[in-house]
């Protein structure tokens, strides 16, 4: 395991000490390790979300002719969906 020495401003150091004193973490190292792991997981989720978005955009580009999303188009789609469901507006 690697070693890392960090300096924290007093308010952050007080927070670390309080977390350890509360029993949530065994040591300052355990807290830092948990925080780094959370940051890593957050970055992985962000990367996966970005990839999902890119695939959705590519699917949209390949889905056919573009349609202008106007208020009239929205009303037409709503009416068509309501008719499909057998409802009246």
Buried (B, 14 or more C-beta within 10 A) or exposed (E): EEEEEEEEEEEEEEEBEEBBEEEEBEEBBEBBEEEEEEEEEEEEEEEEEEEEEEEEEEEEEEEEEEEEEEEEEEEEEEEEEEEEEEEEE
